[in-house]
Amino acid sequence: MLNKPMKILVFQHAASEHPGSFREVMDAQGHMMHAVELDEGEPIPPLDDYDILLVMGGPMDVWEVDKHPWLLDEMAAIKTWVEAGRPYLGVCLGHQLLAQACGGHAQRMAGLPEVGIAQVELRPDAIFAGVPTLCTCFQWHGVEVVALPPGARVLASSDACQVQAMAVGPVAYGLQFHMELTATTAEEWAALPEYEAALARVKGPGALPELQADVAAHFVPLHEAALRIFSNFLAIAQRV
């Protein structure tokens, strides 16, 4: 059966944290994307107009509701969406928001932030079909999910972070790690003060060229896995 075009609502929290390479899959399959820049005050549109909710990363934290009051509306929208059994994919902050909105908990990591190329161990699930069990990915986070929402299950782990991916119900997924990279992602994210500080803390001042070189060296397998994972997610969404 041919894929039907779907309308994908994207919550963004920084202009440089967009769906990246996932847009290649959307374009190839004829899906429509509508991005809402929540950090710039753009309102959440009527949810019923969309088939999928894709929530990206950002430099703010889930508990910073006094500084970013729109986080409350975002988490309420996420909770409503997931409880209705609709397809959801959250990346990094979007993963943490999924946990927090649905009864789990995210907090600052006890150790250093994760920044740079890493590997996570995947568990069997349709979203990871065709992807190596030890998956090359990109990390840039200092917060982790420490308590799952009721009924959720862990789908990926690493020594640094036990909940690298999770599923909440049959069609809601969170990925702590990044797969949506483009060739310019590292440079664009390093321009965000919060990310620049994390990079310097983990790898030392002036580490951006080293980070860019590491991304370039691992980009091909990461990109291939990214397209497969997002394609798998869209196939799951098609079945809802």
Residue frames as a rotation matrix with the C-alpha (Angstrom) as fourth column:
MET 1
0.578 0.816 0.000 0.00
0.816 -0.578 0.000 0.00
0.000 0.000 -1.000 0.00
LEU 2
-0.128 -0.618 0.776 1.31
0.550 -0.695 -0.463 3.44
0.825 0.368 0.429 -0.91
ASN 3
-0.605 -0.143 -0.783 2.08
0.765 -0.378 -0.522 5.89
-0.222 -0.915 0.338 1.88
LYS 4
0.499 0.764 0.410 -0.50
0.793 -0.593 0.141 8.62
0.351 0.255 -0.901 2.28
PRO 5
-0.362 -0.603 0.711 0.79
0.220 -0.797 -0.563 12.19
0.906 -0.048 0.421 2.70
MET 6
0.278 0.396 -0.875 0.72
0.936 0.094 0.340 13.22
0.217 -0.913 -0.344 6.35
LYS 7
0.479 -0.064 0.875 0.74
-0.077 -0.997 -0.031 16.61
0.874 -0.053 -0.483 8.08
ILE 8
0.102 -0.603 -0.791 3.57
0.886 0.416 -0.203 16.85
0.452 -0.681 0.577 10.57
LEU 9
0.865 0.168 0.472 3.46
-0.071 -0.891 0.448 19.48
0.496 -0.422 -0.759 13.33
VAL 10
0.040 -0.942 -0.334 6.92
0.726 0.257 -0.638 20.41
0.686 -0.217 0.694 14.61
PHE 11
0.988 0.121 -0.094 7.57
0.151 -0.655 0.741 22.12
0.028 -0.746 -0.665 17.94
GLN 12
0.146 -0.974 0.175 10.91
0.623 -0.047 -0.781 23.96
0.768 0.223 0.600 17.81
HIS 13
0.811 0.070 -0.581 12.71
0.561 -0.371 0.740 25.67
-0.164 -0.926 -0.340 20.70
ALA 14
0.019 -0.787 -0.617 15.61
-0.100 -0.615 0.782 27.25
-0.995 0.047 -0.090 18.80
ALA 15
0.628 0.305 -0.716 15.83
-0.674 -0.246 -0.696 28.15
-0.389 0.920 0.051 15.12
SER 16
-0.202 -0.820 -0.535 18.92
-0.950 0.296 -0.095 25.96
0.236 0.489 -0.839 14.66
GLU 17
-0.839 -0.024 0.544 17.25
-0.255 0.900 -0.354 22.90
-0.481 -0.436 -0.761 16.25
HIS 18
0.057 0.817 -0.574 15.04
-0.972 -0.085 -0.218 21.92
-0.227 0.570 0.789 13.34
PRO 19
0.777 0.346 0.526 14.25
-0.306 0.938 -0.165 18.47
-0.550 -0.033 0.835 11.90
GLY 20
-0.142 -0.982 -0.126 17.48
-0.668 0.001 0.744 18.53
-0.731 0.190 -0.656 9.88
SER 21
-0.882 -0.328 -0.339 17.95
-0.469 0.547 0.693 15.41
-0.042 0.771 -0.636 7.76
PHE 22
-0.546 0.764 0.342 14.48
0.403 0.598 -0.692 14.15
-0.734 -0.240 -0.635 8.70
ARG 23
0.141 0.599 -0.788 13.21
-0.451 -0.670 -0.590 16.68
-0.881 0.439 0.176 6.15
GLU 24
-0.688 -0.432 -0.583 14.81
-0.716 0.274 0.642 14.58
-0.117 0.859 -0.498 3.40
VAL 25
-0.911 0.391 0.134 12.44
0.384 0.920 -0.075 11.73
-0.153 -0.017 -0.988 4.27
MET 26
-0.125 0.900 -0.418 9.44
0.259 -0.377 -0.889 14.05
-0.958 -0.219 -0.186 4.54
ASP 27
-0.087 0.037 -0.996 10.17
-0.774 -0.631 0.044 15.53
-0.627 0.775 0.084 1.12
ALA 28
-0.884 -0.337 -0.324 10.81
-0.467 0.664 0.584 12.15
0.018 0.668 -0.744 -0.50
GLN 29
-0.792 0.610 0.004 7.53
0.598 0.778 -0.192 10.74
-0.120 -0.149 -0.981 0.81
GLY 30
-0.515 0.588 0.624 5.45
0.311 -0.550 0.775 13.87
0.799 0.593 0.101 0.14
HIS 31
0.112 0.549 -0.828 4.61
0.988 0.031 0.154 14.79
0.110 -0.835 -0.539 3.73
MET 32
0.291 0.073 0.954 3.88
0.175 -0.984 0.022 18.37
0.940 0.161 -0.300 4.83
MET 33
-0.258 -0.464 -0.848 5.75
0.941 0.077 -0.329 19.94
0.218 -0.883 0.417 7.73
HIS 34
0.478 0.361 0.801 4.57
0.122 -0.930 0.346 22.93
0.870 -0.068 -0.488 9.75
ALA 35
-0.349 -0.722 -0.598 7.10
0.786 0.122 -0.606 24.24
0.511 -0.681 0.525 12.29
VAL 36
0.776 0.543 0.321 6.07
0.209 -0.702 0.681 26.34
0.595 -0.461 -0.658 15.28
GLU 37
-0.348 -0.935 0.072 8.87
0.325 -0.193 -0.926 28.32
0.880 -0.299 0.370 16.97
LEU 38
0.526 0.672 -0.522 7.60
0.678 0.040 0.734 28.21
0.514 -0.740 -0.434 20.55
ASP 39
-0.100 -0.660 -0.744 10.56
0.939 -0.310 0.148 30.14
-0.328 -0.684 0.651 21.98
GLU 40
-0.950 -0.224 0.219 9.63
0.297 -0.868 0.398 33.08
0.101 0.443 0.891 19.75
GLY 41
-0.695 0.707 -0.132 6.05
-0.300 -0.451 -0.841 33.18
-0.654 -0.544 0.526 20.98
GLU 42
-0.639 0.497 -0.586 4.36
-0.616 0.126 0.778 31.39
0.461 0.858 0.226 18.10
PRO 43
-0.058 0.709 0.703 1.11
-0.932 0.214 -0.292 29.79
-0.358 -0.672 0.648 19.25
ILE 44
-0.855 -0.095 0.509 0.32
-0.017 0.988 0.156 26.09
-0.518 0.124 -0.846 19.16
PRO 45
-0.608 0.660 -0.442 -2.19
-0.736 -0.259 0.626 25.52
0.299 0.706 0.642 16.33
PRO 46
0.414 0.820 0.396 -5.24
-0.885 0.464 -0.035 23.24
-0.212 -0.336 0.918 16.62
LEU 47
-0.469 -0.708 0.528 -3.84
-0.613 0.691 0.383 19.74
-0.636 -0.144 -0.758 17.11
ASP 48
0.221 0.666 0.713 -6.63
0.101 0.711 -0.696 18.04
-0.970 0.226 0.090 15.20
ASP 49
0.789 0.077 -0.609 -5.25
-0.536 -0.399 -0.744 19.50
-0.300 0.914 -0.273 11.97
TYR 50
-0.035 -0.944 -0.327 -2.15
-0.977 0.101 -0.185 17.25
0.208 0.313 -0.927 12.11
ASP 51
0.736 0.264 -0.623 -1.25
-0.289 0.955 0.063 13.55
0.612 0.133 0.780 11.93
ILE 52
0.313 -0.759 -0.572 2.15
0.806 0.530 -0.263 13.54
0.502 -0.379 0.777 13.68
LEU 53
0.967 -0.142 0.211 3.78
-0.230 -0.844 0.485 15.61
0.109 -0.518 -0.848 16.42
LEU 54
0.354 -0.930 -0.098 7.57
0.750 0.345 -0.565 15.99
0.559 0.127 0.820 16.17
VAL 55
0.998 0.007 0.067 9.23
-0.039 -0.749 0.662 17.82
0.055 -0.663 -0.747 19.09
MET 56
0.443 -0.895 0.054 12.84
0.263 0.072 -0.962 18.92
0.857 0.440 0.268 18.72
GLY 57
-0.006 -0.584 -0.812 15.62
0.989 0.118 -0.092 19.87
0.149 -0.803 0.577 21.14
GLY 58
0.572 0.156 0.805 16.43
0.151 -0.985 0.083 23.20
0.806 0.075 -0.587 22.71
PRO 59
-0.436 -0.893 0.111 18.66
0.102 -0.171 -0.980 24.95
0.894 -0.416 0.165 25.25
MET 60
-0.150 0.445 0.883 15.98
-0.897 -0.437 0.067 25.30
0.415 -0.782 0.465 27.94
ASP 61
-0.969 -0.175 -0.177 15.12
-0.077 0.886 -0.457 22.69
0.237 -0.429 -0.872 30.56
VAL 62
-0.370 0.905 -0.211 11.75
0.469 0.378 0.798 21.09
0.802 0.197 -0.564 31.30
TRP 63
0.032 0.374 -0.927 11.52
0.999 -0.042 0.017 22.70
-0.033 -0.927 -0.375 34.76
GLU 64
-0.844 -0.453 -0.286 12.22
0.452 -0.889 0.074 26.27
-0.288 -0.067 0.955 33.56
VAL 65
-0.128 0.913 0.387 8.52
0.955 0.008 0.295 27.12
0.266 0.408 -0.873 33.38
ASP 66
0.443 0.232 -0.866 8.95
0.566 -0.822 0.069 30.47
-0.695 -0.520 -0.496 35.15
LYS 67
-0.430 -0.714 -0.552 11.50
-0.104 -0.568 0.816 31.58
-0.897 0.408 0.170 32.56
HIS 68
-0.920 0.146 -0.364 9.63
-0.353 0.102 0.930 29.93
0.172 0.984 -0.042 29.67
PRO 69
-0.469 0.784 0.407 5.93
-0.523 0.125 -0.843 29.77
-0.712 -0.609 0.351 30.64
TRP 70
0.196 0.541 -0.818 4.98
-0.979 0.155 -0.132 28.39
0.056 0.826 0.560 27.22
LEU 71
-0.789 -0.511 -0.342 6.55
-0.472 0.859 -0.197 25.10
0.394 0.006 -0.919 28.32
LEU 72
-0.678 0.610 0.410 3.39
-0.226 0.358 -0.906 24.47
-0.699 -0.707 -0.105 30.35
ASP 73
0.336 0.816 -0.470 1.19
-0.733 -0.087 -0.675 24.79
-0.592 0.571 0.569 27.28
GLU 74
-0.119 -0.468 -0.876 3.59
-0.901 0.422 -0.103 22.62
0.418 0.776 -0.471 25.30
MET 75
-0.957 -0.277 0.091 3.56
-0.287 0.843 -0.455 19.84
0.049 -0.462 -0.886 27.89
ALA 76
-0.269 0.936 0.226 -0.22
-0.349 0.124 -0.929 20.01
-0.898 -0.328 0.294 28.11
ALA 77
0.380 0.369 -0.848 -0.42
-0.911 -0.007 -0.412 19.64
-0.158 0.929 0.334 24.32
ILE 78
-0.527 -0.656 -0.540 2.01
-0.701 0.695 -0.161 16.70
0.481 0.293 -0.826 24.39
LYS 79
-0.855 0.248 0.455 0.02
-0.226 0.612 -0.758 14.98
-0.466 -0.752 -0.467 27.14
THR 80
0.151 0.974 -0.169 -3.25
-0.567 -0.055 -0.822 15.43
-0.810 0.220 0.544 25.22
TRP 81
0.189 -0.154 -0.970 -1.65
-0.966 0.145 -0.212 14.17
0.173 0.977 -0.122 22.01
VAL 82
-0.748 -0.595 -0.295 -0.06
-0.531 0.803 -0.271 11.05
0.398 -0.046 -0.916 23.50
GLU 83
-0.696 0.547 0.465 -3.08
-0.237 0.436 -0.868 10.12
-0.678 -0.714 -0.174 25.61
ALA 84
0.345 0.830 -0.439 -5.12
-0.725 -0.061 -0.686 10.19
-0.596 0.555 0.580 22.39
GLY 85
0.323 -0.281 0.904 -2.81
0.279 0.941 0.193 7.50
-0.904 0.190 0.382 20.97
ARG 86
0.997 0.053 -0.057 -1.38
-0.032 -0.391 -0.920 9.68
-0.071 0.919 -0.388 18.22
PRO 87
0.527 -0.847 0.069 2.14
0.799 0.466 -0.381 9.32
0.291 0.256 0.922 16.70
TYR 88
0.956 -0.280 0.086 4.79
-0.289 -0.854 0.433 11.33
-0.048 -0.438 -0.898 18.55
LEU 89
0.425 -0.898 -0.112 8.56
0.808 0.432 -0.401 11.59
0.408 0.080 0.909 18.19
GLY 90
0.984 -0.154 0.088 10.59
-0.177 -0.861 0.477 13.72
0.002 -0.485 -0.875 20.60
VAL 91
0.402 -0.915 -0.030 14.32
0.588 0.283 -0.757 14.38
0.702 0.287 0.652 20.28
CYS 92
-0.646 -0.763 -0.029 16.50
0.459 -0.358 -0.813 15.44
0.610 -0.539 0.581 23.25
LEU 93
-0.908 0.392 0.148 14.36
-0.383 -0.634 -0.672 18.12
-0.169 -0.667 0.726 24.94
GLY 94
-0.135 0.903 -0.407 11.38
-0.888 0.072 0.455 16.60
0.440 0.423 0.792 23.12
HIS 95
-0.185 -0.061 -0.981 12.25
0.177 0.980 -0.095 13.27
0.967 -0.191 -0.170 24.75
GLN 96
-0.915 -0.226 -0.335 12.46
0.367 -0.115 -0.923 14.88
0.170 -0.967 0.188 28.18
LEU 97
-0.688 0.723 0.063 9.20
-0.725 -0.682 -0.097 16.78
-0.027 -0.112 0.993 27.65
LEU 98
-0.042 0.646 -0.762 7.47
-0.442 0.672 0.594 13.51
0.896 0.362 0.258 26.71
ALA 99
-0.473 -0.206 -0.857 8.59
0.561 0.679 -0.473 11.97
0.679 -0.705 -0.206 30.00
GLN 100
-0.987 0.017 -0.162 7.67
0.119 -0.610 -0.783 14.99
-0.112 -0.792 0.600 32.09
ALA 101
-0.567 0.816 -0.115 4.28
-0.796 -0.506 0.333 15.54
0.214 0.280 0.936 30.42
CYS 102
0.138 0.643 -0.754 3.22
-0.464 0.714 0.524 11.90
0.875 0.277 0.397 30.78
GLY 103
0.899 0.363 0.247 4.11
-0.353 0.263 0.898 11.33
0.261 -0.894 0.364 34.43
GLY 104
0.488 -0.821 -0.296 7.85
0.788 0.560 -0.255 10.61
0.375 -0.109 0.921 34.32
HIS 105
0.896 -0.238 -0.375 10.70
0.053 -0.780 0.623 12.83
-0.441 -0.579 -0.686 35.45
ALA 106
0.473 -0.801 0.367 13.80
0.631 0.018 -0.776 14.42
0.615 0.599 0.514 33.93
GLN 107
0.938 -0.234 -0.254 16.62
0.055 -0.625 0.779 16.05
-0.341 -0.745 -0.573 35.86
ARG 108
0.534 -0.811 -0.238 20.18
-0.824 -0.437 -0.360 17.25
0.189 0.388 -0.902 35.47
MET 109
0.635 -0.391 -0.666 22.74
0.137 0.906 -0.401 14.49
0.760 0.163 0.629 34.99
ALA 110
0.937 -0.303 -0.172 24.91
0.180 -0.001 0.984 13.72
-0.298 -0.953 0.054 38.00
GLY 111
0.035 -0.982 0.184 28.06
0.726 0.151 0.671 13.64
-0.687 0.110 0.718 35.88
LEU 112
-0.713 -0.384 -0.587 29.30
-0.110 -0.766 0.634 15.66
-0.693 0.516 0.504 32.94
PRO 113
0.406 0.797 -0.446 26.98
-0.615 -0.123 -0.779 16.43
-0.676 0.591 0.441 30.02
GLU 114
0.043 -0.322 0.946 27.22
0.619 0.751 0.228 14.18
-0.784 0.576 0.232 26.99
VAL 115
0.588 0.079 -0.805 28.61
-0.477 -0.770 -0.423 16.07
-0.653 0.633 -0.415 24.00
GLY 116
-0.346 -0.764 -0.544 29.81
-0.875 0.053 0.482 14.57
-0.339 0.643 -0.687 20.72
ILE 117
0.027 0.268 -0.963 29.71
-0.696 0.697 0.175 11.34
0.718 0.665 0.205 18.77
ALA 118
-0.460 -0.099 0.882 28.65
-0.789 0.502 -0.355 8.37
-0.408 -0.859 -0.308 20.87
GLN 119
-0.650 0.319 -0.690 27.12
-0.248 0.769 0.590 4.93
0.718 0.554 -0.420 20.60
VAL 120
-0.274 0.643 0.715 23.92
-0.922 0.038 -0.386 3.69
-0.276 -0.765 0.582 22.21
GLU 121
-0.995 -0.041 0.089 22.70
-0.027 0.987 0.161 0.12
-0.094 0.158 -0.983 22.52
LEU 122
-0.409 0.891 -0.198 19.30
-0.874 -0.320 0.365 -0.34
0.262 0.322 0.910 20.90
ARG 123
-0.644 0.342 0.684 16.64
-0.141 0.825 -0.547 -2.83
-0.751 -0.449 -0.484 22.00
PRO 124
-0.846 0.299 0.442 14.33
0.533 0.427 0.730 -4.53
0.029 0.853 -0.521 19.50
ASP 125
-0.078 0.870 -0.486 11.52
0.250 -0.455 -0.855 -2.28
-0.965 -0.188 -0.182 18.30
ALA 126
0.455 0.358 0.815 9.94
0.845 0.117 -0.522 -1.42
-0.282 0.926 -0.250 14.97
ILE 127
0.970 -0.068 -0.234 11.42
-0.112 -0.977 -0.182 2.10
-0.216 0.203 -0.955 15.04
PHE 128
0.167 -0.986 -0.021 14.94
-0.743 -0.140 0.655 0.63
-0.648 -0.094 -0.756 14.99
ALA 129
0.675 0.125 0.727 14.35
0.253 0.887 -0.387 -2.04
-0.693 0.445 0.567 12.34
GLY 130
0.764 -0.412 0.496 17.36
0.572 0.077 -0.817 -2.29
0.298 0.908 0.294 10.01
VAL 131
0.580 -0.581 0.570 19.63
-0.574 -0.789 -0.221 -0.22
0.578 -0.199 -0.791 12.30
PRO 132
-0.229 -0.733 -0.640 22.73
0.096 0.638 -0.764 -1.77
0.969 -0.237 -0.076 13.95
THR 133
0.552 0.453 -0.700 22.18
0.676 0.250 0.694 -2.68
0.489 -0.856 -0.168 17.60
LEU 134
-0.020 -0.618 -0.786 25.13
0.755 -0.525 0.393 -0.48
-0.655 -0.586 0.477 18.52
CYS 135
0.571 0.448 0.688 24.02
0.805 -0.471 -0.361 2.76
0.162 0.760 -0.629 16.89
THR 136
-0.627 -0.777 -0.058 26.31
0.779 -0.627 -0.026 5.71
-0.016 -0.062 0.998 16.17
CYS 137
0.520 0.836 0.176 24.62
0.802 -0.548 0.236 8.95
0.294 0.018 -0.956 17.22
PHE 138
-0.456 -0.587 0.669 25.30
0.284 -0.809 -0.515 12.50
0.843 -0.045 0.535 18.37
GLN 139
0.230 0.483 -0.845 24.84
0.955 0.056 0.292 13.80
0.188 -0.874 -0.448 21.91
TRP 140
-0.696 -0.420 0.582 24.54
0.198 -0.892 -0.407 17.29
0.690 -0.168 0.704 23.36
HIS 141
0.413 0.892 0.183 22.64
-0.088 -0.161 0.983 17.16
0.907 -0.422 0.012 26.65
GLY 142
-0.749 -0.614 0.249 23.08
-0.278 -0.051 -0.959 17.64
0.601 -0.788 -0.133 30.38
VAL 143
-0.233 0.776 0.586 19.62
-0.917 0.026 -0.399 16.40
-0.325 -0.630 0.705 31.44
GLU 144
-0.873 -0.025 -0.487 18.32
-0.236 0.895 0.378 12.83
0.427 0.445 -0.787 31.43
VAL 145
0.269 0.963 0.002 15.08
-0.662 0.184 0.727 10.98
0.700 -0.197 0.687 32.08
VAL 146
-0.780 -0.581 0.233 15.37
-0.540 0.438 -0.719 9.29
0.316 -0.686 -0.655 35.48
ALA 147
-0.590 0.663 0.461 11.78
-0.026 0.555 -0.831 8.05
-0.807 -0.502 -0.310 35.89
LEU 148
-0.954 0.251 0.164 9.67
0.218 0.204 0.954 6.64
0.206 0.946 -0.249 33.05
PRO 149
-0.383 0.916 0.120 6.02
-0.907 -0.398 0.140 7.52
0.176 -0.055 0.983 32.53
PRO 150
-0.112 0.408 0.906 3.66
-0.520 0.753 -0.403 4.74
-0.847 -0.516 0.128 33.70
GLY 151
0.676 0.430 0.599 3.79
0.128 0.732 -0.670 1.81
-0.726 0.529 0.439 31.28
ALA 152
0.711 -0.475 -0.518 6.70
-0.701 -0.423 -0.574 3.22
0.053 0.771 -0.634 29.26
ARG 153
0.821 -0.489 0.296 9.59
0.403 0.863 0.305 1.03
-0.404 -0.131 0.905 28.21
VAL 154
0.236 -0.853 -0.465 13.28
-0.485 -0.518 0.705 1.73
-0.842 0.059 -0.536 27.64
LEU 155
0.967 0.162 0.194 14.42
0.094 0.483 -0.870 1.17
-0.235 0.860 0.452 24.05
ALA 156
0.434 -0.888 0.155 18.07
0.338 0.001 -0.941 2.29
0.835 0.461 0.301 24.18
SER 157
0.966 -0.195 -0.167 20.72
0.117 -0.243 0.963 2.78
-0.229 -0.950 -0.212 26.84
SER 158
0.329 -0.943 0.053 24.37
0.061 -0.035 -0.998 3.69
0.942 0.331 0.046 27.35
ASP 159
-0.173 -0.478 -0.861 26.72
0.902 0.275 -0.334 3.77
0.396 -0.834 0.383 30.30
ALA 160
-0.954 -0.276 0.116 26.29
0.225 -0.917 -0.330 7.54
0.198 -0.289 0.937 30.58
CYS 161
-0.549 0.836 0.023 22.48
-0.821 -0.534 -0.203 7.57
-0.157 -0.130 0.979 30.32
GLN 162
-0.809 0.193 0.554 20.17
0.045 0.962 -0.269 4.66
-0.585 -0.193 -0.788 31.01
VAL 163
0.240 0.940 0.245 17.15
0.546 0.078 -0.834 6.06
-0.803 0.333 -0.494 29.13
GLN 164
-0.761 -0.576 -0.300 18.55
0.024 -0.486 0.874 6.94
-0.649 0.657 0.384 25.71
ALA 165
-0.717 0.642 -0.272 15.24
-0.471 -0.158 0.868 6.09
0.515 0.750 0.416 24.05
MET 166
-0.809 0.529 0.257 11.78
0.034 0.479 -0.877 5.13
-0.587 -0.701 -0.406 25.27
ALA 167
-0.700 0.712 0.052 8.31
0.111 0.037 0.993 4.30
0.705 0.701 -0.105 24.04
VAL 168
-0.806 0.582 0.108 5.15
-0.290 -0.230 -0.929 5.55
-0.516 -0.780 0.354 25.73
GLY 169
0.361 0.919 0.158 2.38
-0.322 0.282 -0.904 3.35
-0.875 0.276 0.398 24.41
PRO 170
0.393 -0.147 0.908 2.50
0.620 0.771 -0.144 1.96
-0.679 0.620 0.394 20.87
VAL 171
0.410 -0.136 0.902 3.25
0.857 -0.282 -0.432 5.10
0.313 0.950 0.000 18.82
ALA 172
0.933 -0.171 0.316 4.94
-0.246 -0.944 0.218 7.71
0.261 -0.281 -0.923 21.07
TYR 173
0.517 -0.836 -0.183 8.74
0.808 0.548 -0.216 7.69
0.281 -0.036 0.959 21.09
GLY 174
0.933 -0.358 -0.031 11.49
-0.325 -0.876 0.356 9.72
-0.154 -0.322 -0.934 22.70
LEU 175
0.534 -0.845 0.014 15.16
0.700 0.432 -0.569 9.78
0.475 0.314 0.822 21.64
GLN 176
0.733 -0.361 -0.577 17.65
0.291 -0.600 0.745 11.41
-0.615 -0.714 -0.335 23.98
PHE 177
-0.338 -0.935 0.106 20.30
0.412 -0.046 0.910 11.24
-0.846 0.351 0.401 21.27
HIS 178
0.263 0.337 -0.904 20.37
-0.561 -0.709 -0.428 13.18
-0.785 0.619 0.003 18.00
MET 179
-0.146 -0.263 0.954 20.11
0.615 0.731 0.295 11.54
-0.775 0.630 0.055 14.57
GLU 180
0.708 0.657 0.259 18.86
0.612 -0.389 -0.688 14.52
-0.352 0.646 -0.678 12.56
LEU 181
0.054 -0.796 -0.603 22.30
0.204 -0.582 0.787 16.07
-0.978 -0.165 0.131 11.96
THR 182
0.974 -0.029 0.227 23.27
0.216 -0.200 -0.955 17.96
0.074 0.979 -0.189 8.84
ALA 183
0.224 -0.969 0.103 26.81
0.815 0.129 -0.565 18.92
0.534 0.210 0.819 7.87
THR 184
-0.359 -0.359 0.862 26.46
0.012 -0.925 -0.380 22.29
0.933 -0.126 0.336 9.66
THR 185
0.609 0.750 -0.259 24.68
0.258 0.121 0.959 21.19
0.750 -0.651 -0.120 12.87
ALA 186
0.219 -0.570 -0.792 27.68
0.973 0.183 0.138 21.25
0.067 -0.801 0.595 15.22
GLU 187
-0.786 -0.544 0.293 28.66
0.550 -0.832 -0.068 24.78
0.281 0.107 0.954 14.20
GLU 188
-0.233 0.787 0.571 25.08
-0.081 -0.600 0.796 26.06
0.969 0.139 0.203 14.47
TRP 189
0.681 0.542 -0.492 24.49
0.398 0.289 0.870 24.56
0.614 -0.789 -0.019 17.90
ALA 190
-0.128 -0.821 -0.556 27.82
0.986 -0.044 -0.162 25.78
0.109 -0.569 0.815 19.25
ALA 191
-0.649 -0.054 0.759 26.52
0.196 -0.976 0.097 29.31
0.735 0.212 0.644 18.68
LEU 192
0.539 0.837 0.100 23.94
0.019 -0.130 0.991 28.77
0.842 -0.532 -0.087 21.45
PRO 193
-0.018 -0.648 0.762 25.48
-0.798 -0.449 -0.401 29.98
0.602 -0.615 -0.509 24.76
GLU 194
0.506 0.272 0.818 24.17
-0.783 0.543 0.304 27.02
-0.362 -0.794 0.488 26.77
TYR 195
0.986 -0.134 0.103 25.59
0.165 0.886 -0.433 24.53
-0.034 0.443 0.896 24.30
GLU 196
0.405 -0.885 0.229 28.90
-0.183 -0.324 -0.928 26.37
0.896 0.334 -0.293 23.98
ALA 197
0.101 -0.333 0.938 29.28
-0.978 -0.204 0.033 26.18
0.180 -0.921 -0.346 27.77
ALA 198
0.770 0.232 0.595 28.55
-0.387 0.911 0.146 22.44
-0.508 -0.342 0.791 27.79
LEU 199
0.871 -0.490 -0.035 31.06
0.207 0.430 -0.879 21.84
0.445 0.758 0.476 24.98
ALA 200
0.144 -0.856 0.496 33.77
-0.523 -0.491 -0.697 23.76
0.840 -0.160 -0.518 26.83
ARG 201
0.303 0.039 0.952 33.02
-0.939 0.182 0.291 21.93
-0.161 -0.983 0.092 30.07
VAL 202
0.867 0.124 0.482 33.29
-0.106 0.992 -0.064 18.49
-0.486 0.005 0.874 28.48
LYS 203
0.689 -0.548 0.475 35.99
0.724 0.475 -0.500 18.97
0.048 0.688 0.724 25.84
GLY 204
-0.183 -0.784 -0.593 37.72
0.750 -0.502 0.431 22.20
-0.636 -0.366 0.680 26.85
PRO 205
0.358 0.295 -0.886 37.76
-0.162 -0.915 -0.371 25.70
-0.920 0.276 -0.279 25.30
GLY 206
-0.085 -0.397 -0.914 38.11
-0.913 -0.337 0.232 25.90
-0.400 0.854 -0.334 21.53
ALA 207
-0.578 -0.174 0.798 36.90
-0.122 0.984 0.126 22.32
-0.807 -0.025 -0.590 20.98
LEU 208
0.421 0.867 -0.265 34.50
-0.431 -0.066 -0.900 23.05
-0.798 0.493 0.346 18.12
PRO 209
0.110 -0.382 -0.918 36.92
-0.985 0.081 -0.152 22.12
0.132 0.921 -0.367 15.26
GLU 210
-0.889 -0.429 0.161 37.62
-0.455 0.871 -0.185 18.77
-0.061 -0.238 -0.969 16.95
LEU 211
-0.310 0.868 0.388 33.88
-0.078 0.383 -0.920 18.17
-0.947 -0.316 -0.051 17.35
GLN 212
0.463 0.479 -0.746 33.22
-0.733 -0.266 -0.626 19.06
-0.499 0.836 0.228 13.70
ALA 213
-0.345 -0.682 -0.645 35.96
-0.903 0.428 0.031 16.69
0.255 0.593 -0.764 12.52
ASP 214
-0.886 0.055 0.460 34.53
-0.185 0.868 -0.460 13.86
-0.425 -0.493 -0.759 14.63
VAL 215
0.136 0.991 -0.013 31.05
-0.252 0.022 -0.967 14.45
-0.958 0.135 0.253 13.21
ALA 216
0.314 -0.063 -0.947 32.42
-0.940 -0.161 -0.301 14.48
-0.134 0.985 -0.110 9.65
ALA 217
-0.703 -0.688 -0.180 34.27
-0.702 0.711 0.023 11.20
0.112 0.142 -0.983 10.24
HIS 218
-0.870 0.406 0.279 31.07
0.214 0.822 -0.529 9.45
-0.443 -0.401 -0.802 11.43
PHE 219
-0.491 0.735 -0.468 28.49
-0.661 -0.664 -0.349 11.29
-0.568 0.138 0.812 9.37
VAL 220
-0.544 0.287 -0.788 27.74
-0.696 0.370 0.616 8.65
0.469 0.883 -0.002 6.72
PRO 221
-0.711 0.324 -0.624 26.63
0.415 0.910 0.000 5.81
0.568 -0.259 -0.781 9.04
LEU 222
-0.765 0.450 -0.461 24.85
0.301 -0.382 -0.874 8.25
-0.569 -0.807 0.157 11.33
HIS 223
-0.563 0.543 -0.623 22.96
-0.745 -0.659 0.100 9.80
-0.356 0.520 0.776 8.43
GLU 224
-0.620 0.313 -0.720 21.99
-0.355 0.706 0.613 6.42
0.700 0.635 -0.327 7.02
ALA 225
-0.740 0.337 -0.582 20.68
0.647 0.593 -0.479 5.31
0.184 -0.731 -0.657 10.42
ALA 226
-0.760 0.450 -0.468 18.81
-0.086 -0.784 -0.615 8.61
-0.644 -0.427 0.635 10.82
LEU 227
-0.537 0.560 -0.631 16.92
-0.831 -0.223 0.509 8.18
0.144 0.797 0.586 7.56
ARG 228
-0.605 0.287 -0.742 16.07
0.093 0.952 0.293 4.59
0.791 0.108 -0.603 8.46
ILE 229
-0.799 0.289 -0.527 14.83
0.575 0.110 -0.811 5.46
-0.176 -0.951 -0.254 11.97
PHE 230
-0.642 0.591 -0.488 12.67
-0.415 -0.803 -0.428 8.32
-0.645 -0.072 0.761 10.78
SER 231
-0.529 0.444 -0.724 11.31
-0.695 0.262 0.669 6.26
0.487 0.857 0.170 7.88
ASN 232
-0.724 0.241 -0.646 10.46
0.431 0.890 -0.151 3.51
0.539 -0.388 -0.748 10.36
PHE 233
-0.785 0.435 -0.442 8.66
0.263 -0.411 -0.873 6.01
-0.562 -0.801 0.208 12.57
LEU 234
-0.550 0.593 -0.587 6.61
-0.793 -0.593 0.144 7.31
-0.263 0.545 0.797 9.64
ALA 235
-0.580 0.329 -0.745 5.68
-0.273 0.783 0.558 3.73
0.768 0.527 -0.364 8.71
ILE 236
-0.783 0.308 -0.540 4.48
0.621 0.428 -0.657 3.18
0.029 -0.850 -0.526 12.28
ALA 237
-0.696 0.508 -0.508 2.46
-0.179 -0.808 -0.562 6.41
-0.696 -0.299 0.653 12.08
GLN 238
-0.670 0.431 -0.605 0.88
-0.689 -0.058 0.722 5.30
0.277 0.900 0.336 8.80
ARG 239
-0.673 0.367 -0.642 -0.64
0.266 0.930 0.254 2.31
0.690 0.000 -0.724 10.57
VAL 240
-0.895 0.345 -0.282 -2.50
0.205 -0.244 -0.948 4.35
-0.396 -0.906 0.148 13.19
